[in-house]
């Protein structure tokens, strides 16, 4: 009886620990498909006119980002296709990586100017909140990259 009691306690402990770790691993993630645009609009409490402007600005930005991301994917596919080659063409590799870098630069510039466009439709009070949101997002983004 004592052996069984110990095993039951151990089993309950392991189930509780598994539940705890499952929650820590899967419970802290934001919902899939979370839309940062909706978050910004909600946080800034845009009125109807601002929402229409924001939607247009956001749609244009999203399409531009998708196009650049597809281009980057094609370039990376071309880069890693070179792995199967017996000799490395350094000039070709450099050219592809430079093109990838240029596309990343374009993404950063488009994102910067997108935020400037969003900022233009804000009231003074919303603009202050917007600037705070952007700074907070940049700090969080930086932490994620350094976290291991």
N, C-alpha and C positions, 0 to 999 in steps of 0.2 A: 504494500500500500504506500509506503514512504517513497519507493522508487517511482511509482506512478504519479504521486503528488509533485515530486520534483520535475518530472517530465512535463506535466500539465502547466506548471508555473513557467518553465522554460519555453514551452510552446506559446503561451500567452505573451510572454516578454518578446519573443521573436516576431509575433504577429504585430504587436504594438510598434516595435522598432521599424518593421517593414512599412507600416502605415505612415509613420513619421517621415521616413526617407522618401517614400513615394510622394507625399505632400510637398516636401522640400524641393524635389526635382521637378515635379509637374505642376505644382500649385502656384509658383511664383512667376510664371510666364504670362505675358500679356495675351489677350485673346488673339487667335489667328485672324489675319485680315484686318487688324485694327487700323483704322484710317487716320493718319496724322492730321489730315485736312479737317476732318470732322472735329477732332480734338481741339485744334486751333480755333475753329469757328465757335465752338461751344465755350471755350475758355475766354475768348474775347467778346462773347455775347454780341455777335454781329446782328444787325437788323436785316430786314428782308432785302433791301437794296444792296447792302454790303455782301449778303450771302450770294446774290446773283453774280456780283462782280468777282467775288472770291471763287465761286464755282468755275467761272470762265477762266480765270487766271490759273486755277489749280488744274483744270483739264488740259490746258495748253502745256503747262509744266510737266504733267504726268506723261503726256505723249512724247515730249522731247526727251525725258529721262528714259522712257522705254526704248526709243530709237537708239540712243547712245548706248544703253546697256546691251542691246542686241549687237551693235557694232563691236563692243568690247568682247562679247562672247565669241563672235566670229574670229576676232584677232587672237584671242587666247586659244581657240581651237587650232588656228593656224600655227601658233607658237608651239603648242604641245604636240602637234603632228610632226614637228621637226625632231622629236625624240627618237622616232623610228629610223631616221636617216643615219647612215654610218659615219658621215662626216658632218661636223657642225659648221654651218655657214654663218660666221659671226656677224657679218654685215647684215644678213637677212634677219637674224635674231635681234640685233640692235634696232633695225628698222621697225620690226613688229612691236618691240617693247616701247620704242619711242611713240609709235602710233597709239598704243594703249595709254601711255602717259598723257598724250594730247587729248584723248577722249575723256580721261579722268579729269583733266583740267577743264574741259568743256562742261562736264557735269557740275563741277564746283562753281564755275562762273554762272551757269544757268540757275543753280540753286540760290546763289547769292542774289542775283537779280530777281529771281522769283520772290524771295523774301522782301526785297525792296518794293516790289509791286504790291505785295500784301500789305506792307507797312503804309503805303500811300492811301489805302482805303480805310485805314484806321483813324478813329478820333484820337485826340491827344492822350486821353486816358487809356484807350485801347493800345496805343503805340507804346506806352510805358510797360503795360502788361505783356505785350508782344515781345519787346526787347528782353524782358525778364525770362519769358518762356524760351526764347532762342538761346540765351546764355545758359539756362538750366539744361536744355537739351544738349548743347555742346559739351558741357561738363560731364553729363551722364554718358555721352557717346565716347568721350575720352577714357572714362573709367572702364567701360566695357572692353576696350581694346587692350588695356594693360592688365586686366583681370585674367588670371589663369586658373 
